[in-house]
Amino acid sequence: MIPLIVIMGFYEKIIEFLNSKNVNYQLFEHEPVFTSKQASEVRGGGVIEQGAKALVFDIGRPVMLVLRGNDKVDGKLAKSILQAKQVPLATPENVKKYTGVEIGAVAPFGFLLGIETFVDEKLFNNEHILFNPGKHNKTIKMLALDYKKIGEIKLQNFSKND
């Protein structure tokens, strides 16, 4: 008899993790979105800075940098923090390989997948964070401080806002 193995997706891991930590969160469904700007628009606009943008980089291993939706990664700071000569974004194929989801649906929970996760400290200037939890058509809203408490994250300063 072949054993039944259930492989849990990124979305299910996030929901299970939040529930296991007794985190209060809201889950919203909406039309599929693929960018921080699109997400801000379906979430009522004006909240792009509350979006927790999760970017996967490939420096010989996957690493995740999480920052506000309106911020950009400062390459010099990222190289210094990651101790890497280059900090290229992972290809769409590698993002899918590392996270199981497509670009635009990556949630700031890389640590649930064994991916080292760095979070820009400016993210916590917000009371709440919003993010797509592994699905383009869903958003989770939760307290930023809850994410800071439960996340296996490394706090750093690596963003810029052009």
SULGIWO-V122087 format. One record per pair of residues at least 24 apart in sequence whose ideal C-beta (glycine too) atoms are under 10 Angstrom apart, sorted by the first residue. I is the first residue (numbers start at 1). GAP is how many residues later the second one is. If there is no record, write none. Layout:
# SULGIWO-V122087
I_GAP + I_GAP
This chain:
# SULGIWO-V122087
7_93 + 8_92 + 8_104 + 9_90 + 9_91 + 9_92 + 9_125 + 9_126 + 10_89 + 10_90 + 10_91 + 10_95 + 10_96 + 10_97 + 10_99 + 10_100 + 10_102 + 10_103 + 10_123 + 10_124 + 10_125 + 11_89 + 11_90 + 11_94 + 11_96 + 11_121 + 11_122 + 11_123 + 11_124 + 11_127 + 11_129 + 12_121 + 12_122 + 13_87 + 13_94 + 13_96 + 13_99 + 13_100 + 13_120 + 13_121 + 14_93 + 14_94 + 14_95 + 14_98 + 14_117 + 14_119 + 14_120 + 14_121 + 14_124 + 14_126 + 15_118 + 15_119 + 15_123 + 15_125 + 16_96 + 17_92 + 17_94 + 17_95 + 17_133 + 17_134 + 18_91 + 18_115 + 18_122 + 18_124 + 18_128 + 18_129 + 18_132 + 20_130 + 21_125 + 21_128 + 21_129 + 21_130 + 22_124 + 22_128 + 23_117 + 23_119 + 23_120 + 23_123 + 23_124 + 23_126 + 23_127 + 24_117 + 24_118 + 24_119 + 24_122 + 25_103 + 25_104 + 25_108 + 25_115 + 25_116 + 25_117 + 25_118 + 25_121 + 25_122 + 26_102 + 26_104 + 26_113 + 26_114 + 26_115 + 26_116 + 27_106 + 27_111 + 27_112 + 27_113 + 27_114 + 27_115 + 28_102 + 28_109 + 28_110 + 28_111 + 28_112 + 28_113 + 29_106 + 29_108 + 29_109 + 29_110 + 30_102 + 30_106 + 30_107 + 30_108 + 30_109 + 31_105 + 31_106 + 32_72 + 32_73 + 32_100 + 32_103 + 32_104 + 32_105 + 32_106 + 33_71 + 33_72 + 33_99 + 33_103 + 33_104 + 33_105 + 33_106 + 34_68 + 34_69 + 34_70 + 34_71 + 34_98 + 34_102 + 35_34 + 35_68 + 35_69 + 36_31 + 36_32 + 36_33 + 36_34 + 36_35 + 36_68 + 36_94 + 36_95 + 36_96 + 37_32 + 37_33 + 38_66 + 38_98 + 39_30 + 39_65 + 39_91 + 39_92 + 39_93 + 39_97 + 39_100 + 40_29 + 40_30 + 40_90 + 42_95 + 42_97 + 43_26 + 43_87 + 43_96 + 43_98 + 44_86 + 47_79 + 47_81 + 47_82 + 47_83 + 47_94 + 48_82 + 49_73 + 49_74 + 49_76 + 49_77 + 49_80 + 49_112 + 50_73 + 50_75 + 50_76 + 50_77 + 50_78 + 50_79 + 50_80 + 50_81 + 50_91 + 50_94 + 51_57 + 51_72 + 51_75 + 51_78 + 51_79 + 51_80 + 51_81 + 51_88 + 52_55 + 52_56 + 52_57 + 52_67 + 52_68 + 52_71 + 52_74 + 52_76 + 52_77 + 52_78 + 52_79 + 52_80 + 52_88 + 52_90 + 52_92 + 52_95 + 53_51 + 53_53 + 53_55 + 53_67 + 53_70 + 53_78 + 53_79 + 53_106 + 54_41 + 54_45 + 54_49 + 54_51 + 54_52 + 54_53 + 54_54 + 54_55 + 54_56 + 54_61 + 54_63 + 54_65 + 54_77 + 54_78 + 55_32 + 55_34 + 55_35 + 55_40 + 55_48 + 55_51 + 55_53 + 55_55 + 56_33 + 56_34 + 56_35 + 56_36 + 56_38 + 56_39 + 56_40 + 56_41 + 56_42 + 56_43 + 56_47 + 56_50 + 56_54 + 56_57 + 56_59 + 57_25 + 57_27 + 57_29 + 57_30 + 57_31 + 57_32 + 57_33 + 57_37 + 57_38 + 57_58 + 57_61 + 58_26 + 58_28 + 58_29 + 58_30 + 58_31 + 58_32 + 58_33 + 58_36 + 58_37 + 58_40 + 59_24 + 59_25 + 59_26 + 59_27 + 59_28 + 59_29 + 59_31 + 59_57 + 60_24 + 60_26 + 61_37 + 61_53 + 61_54 + 61_55 + 62_28 + 62_32 + 62_33 + 62_35 + 62_36 + 62_37 + 62_48 + 62_51 + 62_52 + 62_53 + 62_54 + 63_24 + 63_27 + 63_35 + 63_47 + 63_52 + 63_53 + 63_54 + 63_55 + 63_91 + 64_26 + 64_34 + 64_35 + 64_42 + 64_43 + 64_44 + 64_45 + 64_46 + 64_47 + 64_49 + 64_51 + 64_52 + 64_53 + 64_54 + 64_55 + 64_89 + 65_24 + 65_43 + 65_45 + 65_51 + 65_52 + 65_53 + 65_54 + 65_55 + 65_91 + 65_93 + 65_94 + 66_40 + 66_41 + 66_42 + 66_43 + 66_44 + 66_51 + 66_52 + 66_53 + 66_54 + 66_57 + 66_63 + 66_65 + 66_81 + 66_85 + 66_87 + 66_92 + 66_93 + 67_41 + 67_51 + 67_52 + 67_53 + 67_54 + 67_55 + 67_56 + 67_89 + 67_90 + 67_91 + 67_92 + 67_93 + 67_94 + 68_52 + 68_54 + 68_55 + 68_56 + 68_57 + 68_58 + 68_61 + 68_91 + 68_93 + 69_54 + 69_57 + 69_60 + 69_61 + 69_62 + 70_52 + 70_89 + 70_91 + 70_92 + 71_49 + 71_51 + 71_52 + 71_87 + 71_88 + 71_89 + 71_90 + 71_91 + 72_86 + 72_87 + 72_88 + 72_89 + 72_90 + 73_45 + 73_47 + 73_85 + 73_86 + 73_87 + 74_46 + 74_83 + 74_84 + 74_85 + 74_86 + 74_87 + 74_88 + 75_83 + 75_85 + 76_82 + 76_84 + 77_43 + 77_79 + 77_80 + 77_81 + 77_82 + 77_83 + 78_40 + 78_78 + 78_80 + 78_81 + 79_79 + 80_76 + 80_78 + 81_37 + 81_73 + 81_75 + 81_76 + 81_77 + 82_34 + 82_36 + 82_74 + 82_76 + 87_71 + 99_35 + 100_34 + 101_31 + 101_32 + 101_33 + 101_34 + 101_35 + 102_32 + 102_33 + 102_34 + 103_33 + 104_28 + 104_32 + 105_26 + 105_27 + 105_28 + 105_29 + 105_30 + 105_31 + 105_32 + 105_33 + 106_25 + 106_26 + 106_27 + 106_28 + 107_24 + 107_25 + 107_26 + 107_27 + 107_28 + 107_31 + 107_33 + 108_24 + 108_25 + 108_32 + 108_39 + 108_43 + 108_45 + 109_24 + 109_25 + 109_31 + 109_38 + 109_41 + 109_42 + 109_43 + 109_44 + 110_41 + 110_42 + 110_43 + 111_39 + 111_40 + 111_41 + 111_42 + 111_43 + 112_39 + 112_40 + 116_36 + 116_37 + 116_38 + 117_34 + 117_35 + 117_36 + 117_37 + 118_35 + 118_36 + 118_37 + 118_38 + 118_40 + 119_25 + 119_28 + 119_29 + 119_32 + 119_34 + 119_35 + 119_36 + 119_37 + 119_39 + 120_35 + 120_36 + 120_37 + 120_38 + 120_39 + 120_40 + 121_27 + 121_34 + 121_35 + 121_36 + 121_37 + 121_38 + 122_35 + 122_36 + 122_37 + 122_38 + 122_39 + 123_24 + 123_25 + 123_30 + 123_32 + 123_36 + 124_24 + 124_31
